Amino acid sequence: APAAFVDARPNILAKGHPLAAVEGSVEVVFSPAACCFLTKMNTESESESSAAVRLFEEASLAEMRRTFDEQAGVVRRSSSEDTSHLLGPDEAELLFCLALLEKTVHDYRDSVSYLESLLRHQLDAAIGKELTADAFDDYALYHDRLLFRADFRPAPFSYAVRRDATSFPDGTVAIVSKGTKKKKDPIRTFARDATAATALGAPFKFAIGAATVVTFDGPRYAHAYVARTFGGRKPEPLQLVAQARPFSGDVLLLGKGA
């Protein structure tokens, strides 16, 4: 039954139902919320300005009351003339008041949005550009240079893959941010040498098949990444990029730490 009522309501209003006059009457009522924010009083003293604003508010409310009473009477007369419907004058006037309340809230919201947009344009003109998440990242990078020593400063997560310290790199592995920048720069992480803390520096082994075990050794590092946000946005998604040189190859092991 509720679904049928909702579906039929637009058709009823389109056929000249008395309630169809509610929407038109609401538009006729003067709405002070749509213009009270646009008032500018050019007076010399603060007291004169306050008095002028009060006079404007009183005049606006008086005009709203006058048009409200006038249109409320129109709605009541329209619903009283047609007795073939269950809704009487009181119900029609209630719907008229609720529709007017909704319109007043929308006018107030639109007025505040207009002022916020105006202030934003003025701020953009004063600064000269719009601050974005990329600009905030550049500032954070500059701030890290001042805050941390070179040994403890976040470094780009981009490393060469090689068999030993004297071998030529076989590839690279990096983590980049999939942000709005055209150039995908590696993220910057804090790094700590954890070789001595991981099984006393013993070689690490893992199986890639029933009869194949891979063993690798070398320094091991623990990395920490600070995901910054700006303007309420979520952190940018990250992407792992692993590349191998021609005629070379390497094994990349991914897992979750327990």
N, C-alpha and C positions, 0 to 999 in steps of 0.2 A: 504493500500500500504506500509506504513512503516514497519508493522509487517512482511509482505511477504519479504521485502528487508532484514530485520534482520535475518529471518529464512534461507534465501537462501545464505547469505554471507559465512558461513562456508563451504557449499557445493561447491561454486565457487572456494574458495581457495584450497579446497582439490583436485580439478580437474586440477590443474596446472595453475591457473590464474596468470598473471604476478605479481599481487600484493602479491602472495604467497612468492615471493623473498624478500619482505620488511622485514619480520620477521627474515629471515636468515641473511640479510645484517646488521640489527640492532645488532645482536649478534656478528658480526665480528668487529664492530667499537670499538676501545679502549675506555674504560670508566674510566677517572681519578678519578671519585667520589668513585669508589670501592676500591681504593688503597691509596688515598692521606692521609687518616687517619691512615694508617698502617706504614707510613714512620717514621723512627727513624734515626736521624743524630748524629753520635758519633764524635763531634768536641769539641775542647778545649774552644774556645771563642764563644760568642754570635753572633758576626758579621760573623764568618765562618759558623755557623749554619744557620743564616738567608740567607746567600748567597747560601748555599747548597740547602735549601728549595726552593729558587727562581729558581735555575737551574732545580730542579726536577719538579716544576710546569710548567716551560717553555717546558721541554722535554715532559711532559705528554700531554700538550695542543697541541704541534706540532704533536705528534703521533695520537692524536684524530682527528686533522684536516686532516692529511694524509689519515687515514683509512676512514674518513667521505667522503672526495672527491672521494676516490676509490669506495666505496660502493654506493654513490649517482649516479655515472656513471653506475654502474651495474644495478641499479634499472631503470634508464632512458632507457638504452639499452633494458632491458627486456620488458618494457612497449611499446617501439617503435616497436619492432619486431612483436608484435601481434596487429593488427589493428581491430580486431573484437570486441573490447570493447570500451566503451565511455571514459574511463579514459585514458588520455594521459600521456606523460612523466612528465609534470608539476604537475599534480594531484598525480601521483605516488611518486614523490620526496617530495611533501608536506606531504603525509602520512608517508613517511620514516622519515622525520624530526620530526613529532609529535610522532611517535613510539620511536624514539631515545630519545626525551625529556622525555617521560614517563619512559623509562628504566633508564635514568640518575637520575631522582627523586627517583626511587625505590632503586638504588644503594646507593644514598646518605642517604636515610632513613635506609637502612640495616646497613650501616657503623656506623651511629650514634647509632643505637640500639645495635650494637656489643660493642661499647665503653661503653655505659651505663651499659650493662650487665657485662663487665669486671670490671668497677668501683664498681658495686654492689657486685660482688664476693669478691673483695678486702676489701670492707667495712665490709661485713659479717665475713670475716676471721679476721679482726682487732678487731671487737666487740666481736666475739665469738658466737653470736647467732643472729637470725633475730627478730627484734622487731615487735610484733603483737598487735592487738587491746586488747588482754587480758593482755599483759605486760603493755600497757598504762593505762588500768584500775587499775592495781595493783599500778602503780606510782601515779595515781590520789587519790587512797585511802590513800596512805602514805602521800601525800601532804595535804589532808584534815585533817589528824591528827595533822599536824603542824600548819595549818591555823586557825582552829576553836577550840573553847573551847568544853569541853565534853558535855555541855548542848545544844550547837548549832550544833554539829557535825552531818552529815548525818548518819542515823541509818538504819539497814535493815528493809524493809517493810515485816515483818512477825509477826503476832499478834495472841494471843490466843482468842478464842471466848468463853465467859462464861456468865452466867446469872447475876452474880454480882461479886464484888471484892473478896468475900470469897468462891465462888463456884469453883469446879474443872473444868478445860477447857473441853468444849464439842467438840472442833475442833480448826482448825487453818485456817487463811487466809493469803495469801502471793502473792506478784507479783515478778516473776522471769524473768530473761533475757534469751531468747532462743538463746544464743550465741554459740561460738565454744567450750566452756569449757565443760568438761565431767560432772562436778558437777554444777547443776543449782543453783547458789546462789541468794538470794533475792536482789533486787535492793536497793540502799540506797537513802533515801529521807530526805528532810528537813521537820520537823513536827512542827506545831504550834497549841496550844490548842485554839480551836474556840468555846468552849462550851458557854461562856458568850455572844458571838457575834451572836449566832444562836437562835433567838426567845427567848432571855433571859433564855436559858437553859431549856425550856419547853420540855416535852416528845415529841418524834416524832412519828407520826401515819401514817400508809398507809394501804390501803385496798388490800387484796389478793383474794377477792370474794365479792359476793353480800351481805353476812351477816357476813363476817369475817374481822376484823380490827386488825392489829398488832401494838402494842405500845412498844417502847423501849426507854430506858433512859440511861444516862451515859455520860462520857466525849466524846467530839467530836474533831477531829483533822483535820486540813487541811495539805495536803502533797504536796511537790514540788519535782519534779525529774529532774535532769540535764542529758540529753541524750548526752553523749560524742561520738565523731566520731574520727576515726583515719585512715589516709591514703586515705581520700576521700570516705570512705565507709559510707553507711547509718547507722543510729542507729539500734542496734539490736532489733528485735521485742520482745514484752513483752507478758507474759502469766500469767493470774490470776489463782492461785491454791487455791482451797478451799477444806478442808478435814474435815470430822466428825469422831469422835471416835465411836467404836462399840456401838450400842444401844443408840446413841445420834443423834441429828439433830439440824440444825439451818437454818435460812432464810437469804439469801444473796440478798440484793437489789442493783441493778445497774441502773444507770441513767446518764443523762447529766446535768451539771450545767448551769443554764440560767444566 
